[in-house]
């Protein structure tokens, strides 16, 4: 990327960190129908039966019956055994609470992340565990001409460097070992840890000291420090700071470790206060 300032040309190197989410325009018909059913039921204070849903949505009774039975089995819908009417189930409440936590997390963390970037001068990320990978929720880019960056929504491997260690450190040892054995360790660089026992030792150290370090294990020439966001509800969250090894030397790493731990604690306290209200 080329930009100009005061008559001088600067080349800004933006190194992409992770894998961008793929966009698709395809929507499964059954998913669209299920969502329409949920929308109509949510607008009805007394619930709706199969016949009523079929009429309002101009959808066949057999189709409505099949979808509502599936949603009921998942707890997304609950049915009154007497009136045979469906209402929204508690599974939706659980999902909405998790979604709210993510939205609230991004809002609460933004200020502390910006202050951390100002102090450290390196790009800072906020992310959560999302299935078998990590999803970046927010990023505050470094102002350096050469920087590491990725947009929100980018996916990272769950066991990649510092983030892998810091997320597994939030789990019970048995669960962490199961994930490593199931997913397997990947050789991202020549410095990636491939021995499962050695990786677990790093995870245990992370749990004790409250932060994880990545010394060119995910990307050559790049170092990272990660710290957990400890909240009372899922998903597992963390923040991490990333920079080129040439700028993020040992002396700066020691200073940044204190800053990132303090920032993670600040966000954790704010989140737990917000959720508890």
C-alpha positions, 0 to 999 in steps of 0.5 A, a space after each residue: 500500500 502506497 501513501 504520501 505525506 508532506 511530499 514524501 512517499 512511504 510504503 506501508 507494509 500490512 501483513 495479514 494475520 489469519 484467514 478472512 471469512 468467505 462470503 456466500 450468497 447461498 441460503 438453505 431454503 429450510 433455514 429461511 423457513 425456520 427463521 420465518 417461523 421464529 419471527 412470526 411466533 415471536 410476534 405472537 404473545 400467546 403462541 401459534 399452532 401448526 395450522 395458524 403458522 401454515 396460513 400466515 406463512 403460506 407454507 404447507 402444514 407438513 413443512 411447518 410440522 417438520 420444522 417446528 418438531 425439529 426446533 422443539 427437539 433443540 429447545 428453540 421452541 416449546 409447545 403447550 401440551 394442551 393448546 398445541 401452540 408453540 412459543 420461543 424456547 429457552 435455547 434462544 435465550 441462552 444463544 442471545 445471552 452469548 451473542 450479547 456478551 460478545 457485543 458487550 465485550 467488544 464495546 467494553 474492550 475498545 477503550 482499554 485496547 486503544 490505550 494499550 496500543 498507544 502505550 505499546 505501539 503495536 497492533 492489538 487484537 480481541 478475539 473469542 473461541 468460535 468452534 474449532 477456531 478463533 474469531 477476531 472481534 476487534 483490532 486496534 492497528 499500530 501506527 507504525 508504517 510496517 504493521 501486522 493487521 487483520 479485520 474483525 471476522 478473520 479466523 485464526 487456528 485455535 492452536 496457533 501460537 500464543 492464542 492457542 496457549 492462552 485459550 487452552 489455559 482457560 480449560 481444565 487440563 484434561 479438556 485441553 489435552 483432548 483438544 490437542 490430541 483431536 486437532 493435532 499441532 500444526 507446523 506453521 513455522 520452523 519454530 512451531 512447537 510440535 511436541 504435545 507434551 511440550 505444548 501442554 507445558 507451555 499451556 500450564 505455564 500460561 495458566 500460572 503466570 497469566 499470559 502466553 508468548 509466541 516467539 515466531 511460532 505462528 509467523 516467522 519474524 513475528 512475536 505475540 503476547 496474549 492474555 485471557 479475558 476472564 468472565 463468568 459466561 462463555 465464550 472464551 475470550 482473550 486479547 493479544 498484541 502482535 509485532 515484528 520481532 525486530 521491534 518487539 525485542 526482549 526488553 520491550 516484551 517485558 514491559 508490554 507483558 505488564 501492560 497487556 495483563 493489566 489491560 486484560 484484568 481491566 476488561 475482565 472486571 468491566 465485563 463481569 460488572 456489566 453482566 452482573 447488573 
